[in-house]
Amino acid sequence: MPVRNWSGIAFELAKEGANVVVSDIDMSGCETVVKEIESLGAKGLAVKCDVSKKIEVDQMVKAAVDKFGSLDILVNNAGVYPLSRFWS
Ligand SMILES: NC(=O)c1ccc[n+]([C@@H]2O[C@H](COP(=O)([O-])OP(=O)(O)OC[C@H]3O[C@@H](n4cnc5c(N)ncnc54)[C@H](O)[C@@H]3O)[C@@H](O)[C@H]2O)c1
């Protein structure tokens, strides 16, 4: 099992040489993902962010640029994919 569902995206980017900011509203496991990114030879940073709040997105982008100098790739993967019955 992956540490987080989305961690494979972060690891593939790190393998290609990208430094990766991992961000989620739920930070459980994020520091573990950063350690794995660093074991792949890239740099990582974990930042808590609720993407529905502009101020938090601005702070996350600032943290990324402060640490790595620029933001070159953005993966918009946050959110939920609820399944529900057509007839409820
Ligand atoms: N699973 C599917 O079959 C499927 C299909 C089509 C599209 N998608 C889309 O792909 C993306 C990921 O889906 P998934 O199935 O991996 O979902 P998931 O529930 O496994 O992961 C979603 C992640 O988003 C985070 N998150 C939720 N609200 C957030 C917020 N406001 N700010 C920051 N992070 C937040 C959650 O903590 C979680 O880590 C979603 O945008 C979803 O709509 C999924």
Ligand as a Chemical Component Dictionary entry (heavy atoms), coordinates in Angstrom:
data_LIG
# 
_chem_comp.id                   LIG 
_chem_comp.type                 NON-POLYMER 
_chem_comp.pdbx_formal_charge   0 
_chem_comp.three_letter_code    LIG 
# 
loop_
_chem_comp_atom.comp_id 
_chem_comp_atom.atom_id 
_chem_comp_atom.alt_atom_id 
_chem_comp_atom.type_symbol 
_chem_comp_atom.charge 
_chem_comp_atom.model_Cartn_x 
_chem_comp_atom.model_Cartn_y 
_chem_comp_atom.model_Cartn_z 
_chem_comp_atom.pdbx_ordinal 
LIG N1  N1  N 0  -10.716 7.815  -8.210  1  
LIG C1  C1  C 0  -11.252 8.000  -9.415  2  
LIG O1  O1  O 0  -11.753 7.052  -10.060 3  
LIG C2  C2  C 0  -11.261 9.361  -10.055 4  
LIG C3  C3  C 0  -11.821 9.516  -11.313 5  
LIG C4  C4  C 0  -11.829 10.762 -11.940 6  
LIG C5  C5  C 0  -11.292 11.853 -11.289 7  
LIG N2  N2  N 1  -10.749 11.704 -10.062 8  
LIG C6  C6  C 0  -10.181 12.892 -9.440  9  
LIG O2  O2  O 0  -8.835  12.654 -9.111  10 
LIG C7  C7  C 0  -8.498  13.376 -7.935  11 
LIG C8  C8  C 0  -7.956  12.413 -6.867  12 
LIG O3  O3  O 0  -8.935  11.408 -6.630  13 
LIG P1  P1  P 0  -8.628  10.166 -5.702  14 
LIG O4  O4  O 0  -9.616  9.113  -6.047  15 
LIG O5  O5  O -1 -7.157  9.891  -5.699  16 
LIG O6  O6  O 0  -9.093  10.784 -4.335  17 
LIG P2  P2  P 0  -8.552  10.506 -2.846  18 
LIG O7  O7  O 0  -9.731  10.750 -1.936  19 
LIG O8  O8  O 0  -7.831  9.214  -2.739  20 
LIG O9  O9  O 0  -7.502  11.660 -2.674  21 
LIG C9  C9  C 0  -7.919  12.997 -2.663  22 
LIG C10 C10 C 0  -6.922  13.779 -1.813  23 
LIG O10 O10 O 0  -7.337  15.142 -1.818  24 
LIG C11 C11 C 0  -7.221  15.618 -0.490  25 
LIG N3  N3  N 0  -8.134  16.735 -0.328  26 
LIG C12 C12 C 0  -9.491  16.696 -0.222  27 
LIG N4  N4  N 0  -9.992  17.939 -0.107  28 
LIG C13 C13 C 0  -8.921  18.777 -0.155  29 
LIG C14 C14 C 0  -8.776  20.184 -0.077  30 
LIG N5  N5  N 0  -9.848  20.993 0.055   31 
LIG N6  N6  N 0  -7.529  20.700 -0.141  32 
LIG C15 C15 C 0  -6.446  19.908 -0.274  33 
LIG N7  N7  N 0  -6.506  18.558 -0.345  34 
LIG C16 C16 C 0  -7.746  18.016 -0.284  35 
LIG C17 C17 C 0  -7.555  14.437 0.410   36 
LIG O11 O11 O 0  -7.029  14.619 1.718   37 
LIG C18 C18 C 0  -6.888  13.298 -0.353  38 
LIG O12 O12 O 0  -5.522  13.122 0.022   39 
LIG C19 C19 C 0  -9.757  14.111 -7.469  40 
LIG O13 O13 O 0  -9.727  15.426 -7.960  41 
LIG C20 C20 C 0  -10.861 13.294 -8.124  42 
LIG O14 O14 O 0  -12.025 14.088 -8.330  43 
LIG C21 C21 C 0  -10.721 10.492 -9.424  44 
# 
loop_
_chem_comp_bond.comp_id 
_chem_comp_bond.atom_id_1 
_chem_comp_bond.atom_id_2 
_chem_comp_bond.value_order 
_chem_comp_bond.pdbx_ordinal 
LIG N1  C1  SING 1  
LIG C1  O1  DOUB 2  
LIG C1  C2  SING 3  
LIG C2  C3  SING 4  
LIG C2  C21 DOUB 5  
LIG C3  C4  DOUB 6  
LIG C4  C5  SING 7  
LIG C5  N2  DOUB 8  
LIG N2  C6  SING 9  
LIG N2  C21 SING 10 
LIG C6  O2  SING 11 
LIG C6  C20 SING 12 
LIG O2  C7  SING 13 
LIG C7  C8  SING 14 
LIG C7  C19 SING 15 
LIG C8  O3  SING 16 
LIG O3  P1  SING 17 
LIG P1  O4  DOUB 18 
LIG P1  O5  SING 19 
LIG P1  O6  SING 20 
LIG O6  P2  SING 21 
LIG P2  O7  DOUB 22 
LIG P2  O8  SING 23 
LIG P2  O9  SING 24 
LIG O9  C9  SING 25 
LIG C9  C10 SING 26 
LIG C10 O10 SING 27 
LIG C10 C18 SING 28 
LIG O10 C11 SING 29 
LIG C11 N3  SING 30 
LIG C11 C17 SING 31 
LIG N3  C12 SING 32 
LIG N3  C16 SING 33 
LIG C12 N4  DOUB 34 
LIG N4  C13 SING 35 
LIG C13 C14 SING 36 
LIG C13 C16 DOUB 37 
LIG C14 N5  SING 38 
LIG C14 N6  DOUB 39 
LIG N6  C15 SING 40 
LIG C15 N7  DOUB 41 
LIG N7  C16 SING 42 
LIG C17 O11 SING 43 
LIG C17 C18 SING 44 
LIG C18 O12 SING 45 
LIG C19 O13 SING 46 
LIG C19 C20 SING 47 
LIG C20 O14 SING 48 
# 
